[in-house]
Amino acid sequence: MDPRDRLRRGQEAAAAGRYEDALRDYIWFHEHALAYRPSLYGVRLSFALWYWLELANQYPKARRALETIRDRKTKRLLKGGLDRELFHDVESINERLDSEAATYELFAKLEAKNPEIAAHCAPLALPAIVKCADFGMARRYTPSPVEALQGYVNALNGDIADLARLPSSKAPRRKAYVAIYTRQVRLLLQILRGTKERKEMQRIRSQALRLVKSPSIRKSVRRALRAA
């Protein structure tokens, strides 16, 4: 079965009130989808988890099942299964469960156990670290906010340029690219605000707009950053 069909079948089962069937399909998708379609990496940690939490709102067993998977993967990481993709699984599940503190605590333990692997996982952990207000730790893993911003804006400019070659509607992708970029910029600003680096914060805010090539995208970014 195509993993996408399995995911759709789970959604249909949930809508029909067949919660156990839906949970079975969601577990299968989480554990096996990438073996069939590696391109589903992003879907597996975004939409699929969102569907799973929707199910959990109606069927508490689904939440317990997701927590069990999260706990098992956390134990693997702490026992030496130091793998970035495994950490990404745990971080994504914790985000959906509104348990960023668990990601922060896990990352702190990994940092003490294996600093090299922790550094590799740090970009994934940064939102949780910031949410837990450990700005000193977050700043250690953001040694050059300007370089980080340059990487973000290069990706945004490249993605927007690529849209010109797409024949279909571009609006949803434009919106997604702007959302990703502004989320990254906001995180940098939060870190610098937390460490009271006001001048660097102003510099990042200014460059975050100036470096965006498309005037229309720049305008969208400006609107999105007003609350930051």
WODA-V119321 format. One record per backbone hydrogen bond with DSSP energy under -1.0 kcal/mol. CO is the residue of the C=O (numbers start at 1). NH is the residue of the N-H. Records with the same first field share a line. If there is no record, write none. Layout:
CO = NH, NH
This chain:
2 = 6
3 = 7
4 = 8
5 = 9
6 = 10
7 = 11
8 = 12
9 = 13
10 = 14
11 = 15
12 = 16
13 = 18
14 = 17
17 = 19
18 = 22
19 = 23
20 = 24
21 = 25
22 = 26
23 = 27
24 = 28
25 = 29
26 = 30
27 = 31
28 = 32
29 = 33
32 = 35
33 = 36, 37
37 = 40
38 = 41
40 = 44
41 = 45
43 = 46, 48
46 = 50
47 = 51
48 = 52
49 = 53
50 = 54
51 = 55
52 = 56
53 = 57
55 = 58, 59
59 = 62
60 = 64
61 = 65
62 = 66
63 = 67
64 = 68
65 = 69
66 = 70
67 = 71
68 = 72
69 = 73
70 = 74
71 = 75
72 = 76
73 = 77
74 = 78
75 = 79
76 = 81
77 = 80
80 = 82
81 = 83
83 = 87
84 = 88
85 = 89
86 = 90
87 = 91
88 = 92
89 = 93
90 = 94
91 = 95
92 = 96
93 = 97
94 = 99
95 = 98
99 = 102, 103
100 = 104
101 = 105
102 = 106
103 = 107
104 = 108
105 = 109
106 = 110
107 = 111
108 = 112
109 = 113
110 = 114
114 = 118
115 = 119
116 = 120
117 = 121
118 = 122
121 = 124, 125
122 = 126
125 = 129
126 = 130
127 = 131
128 = 132
129 = 134
130 = 133
133 = 135
134 = 138
135 = 139
136 = 140
137 = 141
139 = 142
144 = 148
145 = 149
146 = 150
147 = 151
148 = 152
149 = 153
150 = 154
151 = 155
152 = 156
153 = 157
154 = 158
155 = 159
156 = 160
157 = 161
158 = 162
159 = 163
161 = 164
162 = 165
163 = 166
170 = 174
171 = 175
172 = 176
173 = 177
174 = 178
175 = 179
176 = 180
177 = 181
178 = 182
179 = 183
180 = 184
181 = 185
182 = 186
183 = 187
184 = 188
185 = 189
186 = 190
187 = 191
188 = 192
189 = 193
190 = 194
191 = 195
192 = 197
193 = 196
196 = 198
197 = 201
198 = 202
199 = 203
200 = 204
201 = 205
202 = 206
203 = 207
204 = 208
206 = 210
207 = 211
209 = 212
214 = 218
215 = 219
216 = 220
217 = 221
218 = 222
219 = 223
220 = 224
221 = 225
225 = 228
